[in-house]
Amino acid sequence: MATIYEVSKAAGVSLATVSRVINGNARVSERTKEKVHKAMAELGYKPNAIAQSLASNRTNSVGLLVSELHGSFFGDMMSSIESMLRDAGKHVVITAGHSEAEKEKQAIEFLISRRCDALILNAEAVSEDYLKSLLDKNIEIILINRNIESLKERCIVLDNQLGGYLATKAAVDQGHRNIAYISGPHFKEDAQQRLAGHKQALKEAGISFESSAYFEGSYHESEGYEGFNNLIKHNDSFTALVCANDEMASGAMTAAREHGLSIPDDLSIIGFDNVLFARYLYPKLTTVDNPIAKMGEMAANWVLSNIYNTKIATPMNHLFKPELVIRDSLGAVHAD
């Protein structure tokens, strides 16, 4: 196995220069970097990762906390972050917090124990004080899908209230007045904001928000199925159903068909997120685009720029705007 001494000799540079190149030190010319990398490739030299991290005080690893490991939404988030960081020569350590404060803390402590250079956190349950305490310990964090005003420069979020408004406004614009809603779990900030947007659109149209037209779900497909069945028992007059995510919308579509309803002739259904499967449902699902992959890329860019001093061409964006995606599951209300 080749040694650093052999690389130094083959490249015609000092051991210190080879070390600087290996550790990503910016004080080395591009020409010298090319010579060293060429020598390393020809000799088959592989830097010792442990020695490298000790020398640079970097592990070239980034911790990622997500709520769940399943589903298209979190898959898109993880994939975009991992891909961008991998292209930059960094590795991602992924763990899940399951939207429970204690589990999120355990997951974060695990990532810290792995000496990750920074943490990208989709943390929904731990307190603001806990997150601030990480910064007090010089642990670098960037939050995704959570807005904390005092940490706004470390938050990357979607305007969820606008998204909720767009979804319900789309039904209103098609003449619907009896509009039911299946929410995400109310303890989650994004669910609260999407519901606020729904209520805003109703109020603007002069439509009262009725508890009989509301069901709190958990963002899972089964809750969309259960939510529809619950709503139809208490209010069988709604002609449109807005769901706080696409998974629940797909479950509601199944339940509606089991009740003999045709979509969108008898019932219009609107989702939220625009995950991959939304365009393959039948009928294709009208939804609100949640650019979670782009938000993940932005979080990775923040890490590369602020932790690894990498020049990033893309300007930082901390607030993303949702867009309505109209497909076949939304139709005009039929006059009696």
N, C-alpha and C positions, 0 to 999 in steps of 0.2 A: 504493500500500500504506500502511495506517495506521501511525502511529508511536506510541511510548509517550507522547509529549507530548500527542498528540490524545486518547489514552485518559485521561490525567491530567485534561485539561480537561473531557472529557465526563463523567467520574465526579465531578468537583469535589473531587479529592484531590491530594496532592503526588506528585511523581515517585517519591519514596522509598517512599510507601505502595503505589503500583502495583507497584514492584519487589518489595516484601515479599510482596504477594499472589501475584505470579507465582512467587516462589521458595518459597512455602508456609510463610512465617514465621507462627508461631502468635500473634504479638503484634498481630494485626489482628482487629477485631471481625467477627462474621458479617455484620452489616449493611453494613459497608464492603466486605467481600469480594464481596457480592452486587452492589453498585454497580459495582465494578471489572469483575467478570465480565460484567455486563450491557453495560457500555461496550465491552469487548473484543469481545463477540459482535456488537453493532450495527455496530461499525466493521470487523469482520473482521480484527482484529489477531491475529497469531500470534507468540508470543514466539520470539526467536532462541535455539535450543537450546544453542548453544555459549556464547553470552554468559550464558545462564541458569546453565549448569553452572559457569562460572567464578565467577559471583557467589555461588552457593550452595555451591560445592565438592561438588556432587552432580550425577551424570549421569542420575539417575532410571532407571538400568538395573541389572539384577541378572543375574549370571552363573549358569548352570546346567550342571553337568557330570553326564552320565548315562553308563552303561556302553555302551549301544547306542541307536540311534535307531529301531530296528524293534521290533515286537512290542507286544501289548496292554498288558503290564505297564509298560513305559517310556512308552508312549503315555499311559496314565492318569496317570502321575506328571507328565509334562511338561504335559499339558493342564490339570490342576488348579492347578499352580503358575502357569502363564502366565495363566490366566483370573483368578485372584485378584489377581495383581499388576497385570494390565492394568486391572481395575476400579478399582485404586487409582492409576492414572495412571503406572504403571511399565512398563518394557519388559524383556523377557527375552532374553538372548543365550545360545544353546544350543550346546554342543559335546559330543563323545563321547570317552571315554577307552579304550574297548574292553578294560577290565580288565587293562591293562598299565601298569606303573609309569611307564615313560618317556613313553608316550602320554598318561597322565593328567597328568603334570607339564607336558608341552607344552600340553595343553588348558587347564590352570589358568593357566599363564603367558600364554596368549592372552587369557583373560578378564580377567586383571589389566591387560594392555596396553590393553584397551578401557575402562579406568577404571570398571569396574563398582563400584557402591557396596557390594555384598556378593556372596558366592558361596554358592550352594547346591550341595553336593558329594555325589554318589553315587560316592564314590571308594573303590574296592575294593583297589587294588594299592599305592598310595603309602604310605610308612611313616608311623607315628605321629609320628616326629620331624619329618618334612617338613611335616605338617599343623600341628604346633605352631610351626614356623618361620614359617608364614604369619601367625599371630597376633602373633609377635614383630615382624613388619613392619607391624603395624596393619592387616592385611587381614582383614576380617570374614567369617567362614565359619560355616555351619551344615551339619552332616553328616546325611545321610539314609540309612538302612539300614546304618549302621555304628556300633558302640558302642565308644567309647574312654573308659575310666573317668575319666581325668584331664580329659576334655573333655565329661563327661556332660551338662552344661547346654547344650552345642551339638550334641547328638546326638538324632535322632528315629528310633526303631527299633521293630521288631516283636519280640515274644517268640517267636522262631523255634523254640526248643526245645519250648515248649508246643505250637506248631503241628505239629511233627513227631510229638509224642506223641499229639495228638488224631487225626491221620490214621491212625496204626497202631492206636491204641486202638479206633477205629471198626471196623477189620477184626477185631480180637480179640473185640469185643463181638458180632460176627455169627458167632462160632464158628470163625474161621479160626486155624489153628495153623501152617500152612506159608505164610509171608508173605515175599515177595521185595521188594527195595527198589532203586530207581534214584535215586542221589544226584546232586546238583549237583557242580560241580568243588570238590574238597576244599580248595583254597586260599582259597575264599570263606567268610567268616565265617558267613553265613546257611546255607550248605550243611552246614557242620560242626555247627551248632546243630540243624538239622532232623534230621540223622542221629543226633545224641545223643538227641533226643526219641524217635525210632524205637526206638533200643536200650533206652531207658528203659521204653517200653510193652511191649517184648518181655520184658524182665527181670521186670517186674511180673507178667506173665502166666506166668512160668516157661518161656519159650521161648528157646532158645539162638539167638544171632546167628551165622549161618553165612556164610562167605565165598562159598559157591556160590550164595547167594541175594542177592548184592550186586553192583551194577554202578555205577561212577562215570561219570556223564554230564557234559554241558556246559550243561544247561538249554535246549538246542535240541531241536526236534521230532525231528530225525533221530537224536539220541542216545537218545531214548525208543524209537524203532524198533529201533536197533541193540542197545540194552540188553535189550529183550525177547528178541530173537533169541539174544543171548549167554546170557542166563539159562536159556532153555528147553533149550539144549544141555547145560548142566551140572546142571540141577535142574528136571525136568519135573513135579514134584509140588506146586509152589506153587499155592494156590487164590486168593490175593490178591496184588496188586501195588500197592505204594505208590510214587508218583513225587514227587520233590522240587519239581516245578512242573507246571503244566497243559500246557505245550507238550510236555514229554516224555511226559506221560500220553496225549496225543492220538496221538503217534507210536507208543506202545506198544499203543494200542487198534487201530491199523491193522495192526500186526504180528501181534497176537493173532488177528484175523479171518483173516489170511492163513494162519494155522496151523489154521483151522477151529474156533476157540474162540468160544463165545457169551458175551457179556458182559451180565449178571453170572452167568448160569447155570453156565458153566464156570470163569469167572475174574472176580473183582471187581477193579476198578481205582479208585484214589483219587489225586487230584492235590493241588496246592497253589498258591494265589494267588487262585482264583476270578476269573479274567479273563473278559471278556465272552463269548468263544466257548464257555466251559465249559458253559453252559446250553443251547447249541445243538448240541453233539455228540450222537451217538446210540450208546448211551443217554446221557442227560444225566449229566455228570460229577460225582460226589461229590468234594468238594474242601475245602480249608481257606481261609477268607476272609482275604486279606491286604489290609488297607485302605490300599493305597498312595496312592489319590487323597486320602484324608483326611490321610495323613502328608505328602503334598505340600502340602496346604492349611496344615497346621501349620507346615511350614518357611517358607512364604510369610508366615504370621502372625508368625513369629519375626522375619523381616526387617522387616516393616512396623512392628512394635513396637519393636525394638531399634535399627534403623538410621534409620527415618523418624519415630520417635516418634508413631506412629499408635495411637490407643486401640483395643484389640482386645477384643471382648466374650467371645470364646471363651478359656477358660483353657488355658494351655500344657500339653501332654501330651507327654512325651518317650518313653513306653513304651506301645505299642499292643498290645492282646490279640487273638489270632486266634480265629476261631470256625469250628466244623465246619459245612459245608453239605451235607446229605445229599440226594443225588439218586438216579438210577436205576442207576448203574454199580456200586453196592455191594449185594451180596446175601448171604444167609446161606449158610454152607457146607453142602453136601449130604452127608448120611451115606452111607457106602459100603454 
